[in-house]
Amino acid sequence: MNTKRILFGLATCLVLVAAASCTPNTAEDDQLYEQSIDKKDITKGM
C-alpha cells in the first residue's frame, strides 16, 4: 500500500514536469505582441 502511494506520487511528479517542460518557446511568441509607441501619440489627460 505504501509503495503504491510512493509510485503514484513519483508518476504524478513526472507527468507534471513533462507537461511543464514541453511548452513552446514563448520568447519567440512575445515578439509578435511587442509594439512601439510614439511619444507624439500619447496625450495627457489634463
PEFENWO-V168127 format. One record per backbone hydrogen bond with DSSP energy under -0.5 kcal/mol. CO is the residue of the C=O (numbers start at 1). NH is the residue of the N-H. E is the energy in kcal/mol with one decimal. If there is no record, write none. Layout:
co: {CO CO}
nh: {NH NH}
e: {E E}
This chain:
co: {1 2 3 4 5 6 7 8 9 10 11 12 13 14 15 16 17 18 20 24 25 26 27 29 29 30 30 36 38 38 39}
nh: {5 6 7 8 9 10 11 12 13 14 15 16 17 18 19 20 21 22 23 26 29 30 31 32 33 33 34 38 41 42 42}
e: {-1.5 -1.9 -2.6 -2.5 -2.5 -2.4 -2.5 -2.3 -2.3 -2.4 -2.2 -2.3 -2.5 -2.4 -2.3 -2.0 -2.0 -0.9 -0.7 -0.7 -0.8 -2.0 -0.7 -1.1 -0.5 -1.0 -0.7 -0.5 -1.4 -0.6 -0.6}
